[in-house]
Amino acid sequence: MGLSETFVYAPEMRSPDERKRANLALTYSYQVHGAVVEVDRETGVVKVLDYVIVDDAGRVINPLVLEGQLHGAALHGLAAVLYESIEYDESGQLLTSSFLEYLCPTALEAPEFRTYSMETLSTSSPLGSRGVGEGCGTPIPALVNAIEDAIADGDVWLVSSHVRPEELLRLIRGREGGGA
């Protein structure tokens, strides 16, 4: 017995508006991301132990491009959750205006992504392919849920897609009776 879900998406076929804006991506790949993380209870630092991506982009024309898109999307999601933050002071001055303050993961912080691909041909494109570059949002809930799972037994809910070590420490200490 397997897990299955069916959904039909009918993209709007409209011409670009007066500002030349339009949704030109008529097909989207289907992605599932899963992460296993470890949270250091002394520092709040998150380490990704395992990361799996399953994608169905229809007919895959270039497997290396597909893998690169999937790795890039996952790293963007990792960056959004654990590193990147736009911060301002009370007067509205940007505090994260350079890469000294605005943190981005490098290849050293990237986990080994395990990728798997399925090929269910799309009926919306001549070759049966789907766009794969739209998957940057999928890693965020996978990582946040993995972090939530690592620090709690179902009684802590993370309500932000940005998870900083200091916020995790507050939650951990509050849960362990050390104050919030």
Secondary structure as a PSIPRED ss2 file (coil, helix, strand):
# PSIPRED VFORMAT (PSIPRED V4.0)

   1 M C   1.000  0.000  0.000
   2 G C   1.000  0.000  0.000
   3 L C   1.000  0.000  0.000
   4 S C   1.000  0.000  0.000
   5 E C   1.000  0.000  0.000
   6 T C   1.000  0.000  0.000
   7 F C   1.000  0.000  0.000
   8 V C   1.000  0.000  0.000
   9 Y C   1.000  0.000  0.000
  10 A C   1.000  0.000  0.000
  11 P C   1.000  0.000  0.000
  12 E C   1.000  0.000  0.000
  13 M C   1.000  0.000  0.000
  14 R C   1.000  0.000  0.000
  15 S C   1.000  0.000  0.000
  16 P C   1.000  0.000  0.000
  17 D C   1.000  0.000  0.000
  18 E C   1.000  0.000  0.000
  19 R C   1.000  0.000  0.000
  20 K C   1.000  0.000  0.000
  21 R C   1.000  0.000  0.000
  22 A C   1.000  0.000  0.000
  23 N C   1.000  0.000  0.000
  24 L C   1.000  0.000  0.000
  25 A C   1.000  0.000  0.000
  26 L C   1.000  0.000  0.000
  27 T C   1.000  0.000  0.000
  28 Y E   0.000  0.000  1.000
  29 S C   1.000  0.000  0.000
  30 Y E   0.000  0.000  1.000
  31 Q E   0.000  0.000  1.000
  32 V E   0.000  0.000  1.000
  33 H E   0.000  0.000  1.000
  34 G E   0.000  0.000  1.000
  35 A E   0.000  0.000  1.000
  36 V E   0.000  0.000  1.000
  37 V E   0.000  0.000  1.000
  38 E E   0.000  0.000  1.000
  39 V E   0.000  0.000  1.000
  40 D C   1.000  0.000  0.000
  41 R C   1.000  0.000  0.000
  42 E C   1.000  0.000  0.000
  43 T C   1.000  0.000  0.000
  44 G C   1.000  0.000  0.000
  45 V C   1.000  0.000  0.000
  46 V E   0.000  0.000  1.000
  47 K E   0.000  0.000  1.000
  48 V E   0.000  0.000  1.000
  49 L E   0.000  0.000  1.000
  50 D E   0.000  0.000  1.000
  51 Y E   0.000  0.000  1.000
  52 V E   0.000  0.000  1.000
  53 I E   0.000  0.000  1.000
  54 V E   0.000  0.000  1.000
  55 D E   0.000  0.000  1.000
  56 D E   0.000  0.000  1.000
  57 A C   1.000  0.000  0.000
  58 G E   0.000  0.000  1.000
  59 R C   1.000  0.000  0.000
  60 V C   1.000  0.000  0.000
  61 I C   1.000  0.000  0.000
  62 N C   1.000  0.000  0.000
  63 P H   0.000  1.000  0.000
  64 L H   0.000  1.000  0.000
  65 V H   0.000  1.000  0.000
  66 L H   0.000  1.000  0.000
  67 E H   0.000  1.000  0.000
  68 G H   0.000  1.000  0.000
  69 Q H   0.000  1.000  0.000
  70 L H   0.000  1.000  0.000
  71 H H   0.000  1.000  0.000
  72 G H   0.000  1.000  0.000
  73 A H   0.000  1.000  0.000
  74 A H   0.000  1.000  0.000
  75 L H   0.000  1.000  0.000
  76 H H   0.000  1.000  0.000
  77 G H   0.000  1.000  0.000
  78 L H   0.000  1.000  0.000
  79 A H   0.000  1.000  0.000
  80 A H   0.000  1.000  0.000
  81 V H   0.000  1.000  0.000
  82 L H   0.000  1.000  0.000
  83 Y C   1.000  0.000  0.000
  84 E C   1.000  0.000  0.000
  85 S C   1.000  0.000  0.000
  86 I C   1.000  0.000  0.000
  87 E C   1.000  0.000  0.000
  88 Y E   0.000  0.000  1.000
  89 D C   1.000  0.000  0.000
  90 E C   1.000  0.000  0.000
  91 S C   1.000  0.000  0.000
  92 G C   1.000  0.000  0.000
  93 Q C   1.000  0.000  0.000
  94 L E   0.000  0.000  1.000
  95 L C   1.000  0.000  0.000
  96 T C   1.000  0.000  0.000
  97 S C   1.000  0.000  0.000
  98 S C   1.000  0.000  0.000
  99 F C   1.000  0.000  0.000
 100 L C   1.000  0.000  0.000
 101 E C   1.000  0.000  0.000
 102 Y C   1.000  0.000  0.000
 103 L C   1.000  0.000  0.000
 104 C C   1.000  0.000  0.000
 105 P C   1.000  0.000  0.000
 106 T C   1.000  0.000  0.000
 107 A C   1.000  0.000  0.000
 108 L C   1.000  0.000  0.000
 109 E C   1.000  0.000  0.000
 110 A C   1.000  0.000  0.000
 111 P C   1.000  0.000  0.000
 112 E C   1.000  0.000  0.000
 113 F E   0.000  0.000  1.000
 114 R E   0.000  0.000  1.000
 115 T E   0.000  0.000  1.000
 116 Y E   0.000  0.000  1.000
 117 S E   0.000  0.000  1.000
 118 M E   0.000  0.000  1.000
 119 E C   1.000  0.000  0.000
 120 T C   1.000  0.000  0.000
 121 L C   1.000  0.000  0.000
 122 S C   1.000  0.000  0.000
 123 T C   1.000  0.000  0.000
 124 S C   1.000  0.000  0.000
 125 S C   1.000  0.000  0.000
 126 P C   1.000  0.000  0.000
 127 L C   1.000  0.000  0.000
 128 G C   1.000  0.000  0.000
 129 S E   0.000  0.000  1.000
 130 R C   1.000  0.000  0.000
 131 G E   0.000  0.000  1.000
 132 V C   1.000  0.000  0.000
 133 G C   1.000  0.000  0.000
 134 E C   1.000  0.000  0.000
 135 G H   0.000  1.000  0.000
 136 C H   0.000  1.000  0.000
 137 G H   0.000  1.000  0.000
 138 T C   1.000  0.000  0.000
 139 P H   0.000  1.000  0.000
 140 I H   0.000  1.000  0.000
 141 P H   0.000  1.000  0.000
 142 A H   0.000  1.000  0.000
 143 L H   0.000  1.000  0.000
 144 V H   0.000  1.000  0.000
 145 N H   0.000  1.000  0.000
 146 A H   0.000  1.000  0.000
 147 I H   0.000  1.000  0.000
 148 E H   0.000  1.000  0.000
 149 D H   0.000  1.000  0.000
 150 A H   0.000  1.000  0.000
 151 I H   0.000  1.000  0.000
 152 A C   1.000  0.000  0.000
 153 D C   1.000  0.000  0.000
 154 G C   1.000  0.000  0.000
 155 D C   1.000  0.000  0.000
 156 V C   1.000  0.000  0.000
 157 W C   1.000  0.000  0.000
 158 L C   1.000  0.000  0.000
 159 V C   1.000  0.000  0.000
 160 S C   1.000  0.000  0.000
 161 S C   1.000  0.000  0.000
 162 H C   1.000  0.000  0.000
 163 V C   1.000  0.000  0.000
 164 R C   1.000  0.000  0.000
 165 P H   0.000  1.000  0.000
 166 E H   0.000  1.000  0.000
 167 E H   0.000  1.000  0.000
 168 L H   0.000  1.000  0.000
 169 L H   0.000  1.000  0.000
 170 R H   0.000  1.000  0.000
 171 L H   0.000  1.000  0.000
 172 I H   0.000  1.000  0.000
 173 R H   0.000  1.000  0.000
 174 G H   0.000  1.000  0.000
 175 R H   0.000  1.000  0.000
 176 E C   1.000  0.000  0.000
 177 G C   1.000  0.000  0.000
 178 G C   1.000  0.000  0.000
 179 G C   1.000  0.000  0.000
 180 A C   1.000  0.000  0.000
